[in-house]
Amino acid sequence: MSERAYPARAGGGPAPAQLADVLERVLDKGIVIAGDIEIRLLDIELLTVRLRLLVASADKAKEMGIDWWEGDPFLSRGNGDKALEERLRRLEAKAGLEPAKDGGE
Amino acid sequence: MNGGWYVYGVADGDREIDEPKGGVRLVREGRVAAIVGPVDLCEFDQLDERLNDLAWLEQKARAHEAVLDELVGEGAVVPLRFGAIYRRPDEVVALLRDRGEEFEADLDRVRGRIELGVKGFVDRTALENTLARERVATAAGGGSGRAYLERRRVQREIADEASAILAEAARTAHERLLELSVAGTVSRPHSRELSGRPEEMFLNVAYLVQAKDESLREEVAALGRAYAPLALTFEVTGPWPPYSFVGSASREHAAQ
């Protein structure tokens, strides 16, 4: 790797960042998984991660247009192909792609 | 393979990736570009179980962090959190269109800046011993049951005093570090199990600072020297991608 603009991580020297610090940042708020998830890391009262995962779960995902589990029999709970198709149609229309007309071409 | 596109973050639209690893590439739209990589959705099925699997979670979280670490040193990056996965590239394009202005504002906010984490630890026993020694110097000792009750009372007072000192130290440290940074955010301290340290964490904060500005690190070192007699230590982590200062978090800070 070429020279980096930043000094190496402080605190831990060459050691990798602490997992708790990584999780706190990588998971915090942003998460996006289908609802009803409870995380029990080591059965520890888990910093803010669990809370924020839950806060951010399904609604946040919808807001960001993330719905890859929908329409997937392994992942979804009852969302059929129809919902997925409708979603794709809406996205394509939004993206300025030729929208499929109702009733086919 | 049931493929999808994992979005790690967002960069400027004219950004290039020098040595892409793991199939990481850019999906451009307007003035922003999504940093994406191919993923197998099967790796993310039964997610509620997997999220409880610390080994799985660690691997995914570190992989996410590693991709951003590679890119964040060489230009502005808005990190997304774990798990932003889309089925198709045009869905990523739709994300960039829908939220392009927001991403642009975030990119401008973090450009040339980095996130540093600061944690404060206390050896509470050492602190309380110090406080107790100060008292012994001024108070006379005694014997018998009354003296026992008196010692218990003093212990409680010392514990309260230690807590007050920690609260004050946290407030002072945060105030001084905030003055040296663009923005700051306070998180809950980690438990001992999470931090893996014998000391108790009493401060867990993050700051957005200019990339080459060492003044925050110097101030943390100064705080460490100042508070050493009270058995307090401080630690800097990072630089991190500016997770704590983009998205809705940044709007909260801006409103403060």
Boltz contact constraints between the chains, C-beta under 6 A:
constraints:
  - contact:
      token1: [A, 4]
      token2: [B, 73]
      max_distance: 6.0
  - contact:
      token1: [A, 5]
      token2: [B, 73]
      max_distance: 6.0
  - contact:
      token1: [A, 6]
      token2: [B, 73]
      max_distance: 6.0
  - contact:
      token1: [A, 6]
      token2: [B, 239]
      max_distance: 6.0
  - contact:
      token1: [A, 10]
      token2: [B, 236]
      max_distance: 6.0
  - contact:
      token1: [A, 11]
      token2: [B, 235]
      max_distance: 6.0
  - contact:
      token1: [A, 11]
      token2: [B, 236]
      max_distance: 6.0
  - contact:
      token1: [A, 11]
      token2: [B, 237]
      max_distance: 6.0
  - contact:
      token1: [A, 19]
      token2: [B, 58]
      max_distance: 6.0
  - contact:
      token1: [A, 20]
      token2: [B, 190]
      max_distance: 6.0
  - contact:
      token1: [A, 20]
      token2: [B, 194]
      max_distance: 6.0
  - contact:
      token1: [A, 21]
      token2: [B, 237]
      max_distance: 6.0
  - contact:
      token1: [A, 22]
      token2: [B, 61]
      max_distance: 6.0
  - contact:
      token1: [A, 22]
      token2: [B, 65]
      max_distance: 6.0
  - contact:
      token1: [A, 23]
      token2: [B, 61]
      max_distance: 6.0
  - contact:
      token1: [A, 25]
      token2: [B, 243]
      max_distance: 6.0
  - contact:
      token1: [A, 26]
      token2: [B, 61]
      max_distance: 6.0
  - contact:
      token1: [A, 26]
      token2: [B, 64]
      max_distance: 6.0
  - contact:
      token1: [A, 26]
      token2: [B, 65]
      max_distance: 6.0
  - contact:
      token1: [A, 26]
      token2: [B, 82]
      max_distance: 6.0
  - contact:
      token1: [A, 27]
      token2: [B, 82]
      max_distance: 6.0
  - contact:
      token1: [A, 30]
      token2: [B, 81]
      max_distance: 6.0
  - contact:
      token1: [A, 31]
      token2: [B, 81]
      max_distance: 6.0
  - contact:
      token1: [A, 31]
      token2: [B, 82]
      max_distance: 6.0
  - contact:
      token1: [A, 31]
      token2: [B, 83]
      max_distance: 6.0
  - contact:
      token1: [A, 32]
      token2: [B, 83]
      max_distance: 6.0
  - contact:
      token1: [A, 33]
      token2: [B, 47]
      max_distance: 6.0
  - contact:
      token1: [A, 33]
      token2: [B, 83]
      max_distance: 6.0
  - contact:
      token1: [A, 37]
      token2: [B, 48]
      max_distance: 6.0
  - contact:
      token1: [A, 37]
      token2: [B, 51]
      max_distance: 6.0
  - contact:
      token1: [A, 39]
      token2: [B, 51]
      max_distance: 6.0
  - contact:
      token1: [A, 39]
      token2: [B, 52]
      max_distance: 6.0
  - contact:
      token1: [A, 40]
      token2: [B, 52]
      max_distance: 6.0
  - contact:
      token1: [A, 41]
      token2: [B, 54]
      max_distance: 6.0
  - contact:
      token1: [A, 44]
      token2: [B, 191]
      max_distance: 6.0
  - contact:
      token1: [A, 44]
      token2: [B, 193]
      max_distance: 6.0
  - contact:
      token1: [A, 47]
      token2: [B, 188]
      max_distance: 6.0
  - contact:
      token1: [A, 47]
      token2: [B, 190]
      max_distance: 6.0
  - contact:
      token1: [A, 48]
      token2: [B, 188]
      max_distance: 6.0
  - contact:
      token1: [A, 65]
      token2: [B, 94]
      max_distance: 6.0
  - contact:
      token1: [A, 65]
      token2: [B, 95]
      max_distance: 6.0
  - contact:
      token1: [A, 66]
      token2: [B, 84]
      max_distance: 6.0
  - contact:
      token1: [A, 68]
      token2: [B, 4]
      max_distance: 6.0
  - contact:
      token1: [A, 68]
      token2: [B, 85]
      max_distance: 6.0
  - contact:
      token1: [A, 68]
      token2: [B, 87]
      max_distance: 6.0
  - contact:
      token1: [A, 74]
      token2: [B, 45]
      max_distance: 6.0
  - contact:
      token1: [A, 75]
      token2: [B, 45]
      max_distance: 6.0
  - contact:
      token1: [A, 91]
      token2: [B, 91]
      max_distance: 6.0
  - contact:
      token1: [A, 91]
      token2: [B, 94]
      max_distance: 6.0
  - contact:
      token1: [A, 94]
      token2: [B, 94]
      max_distance: 6.0
  - contact:
      token1: [A, 95]
      token2: [B, 90]
      max_distance: 6.0
  - contact:
      token1: [A, 95]
      token2: [B, 93]
      max_distance: 6.0
  - contact:
      token1: [A, 95]
      token2: [B, 94]
      max_distance: 6.0
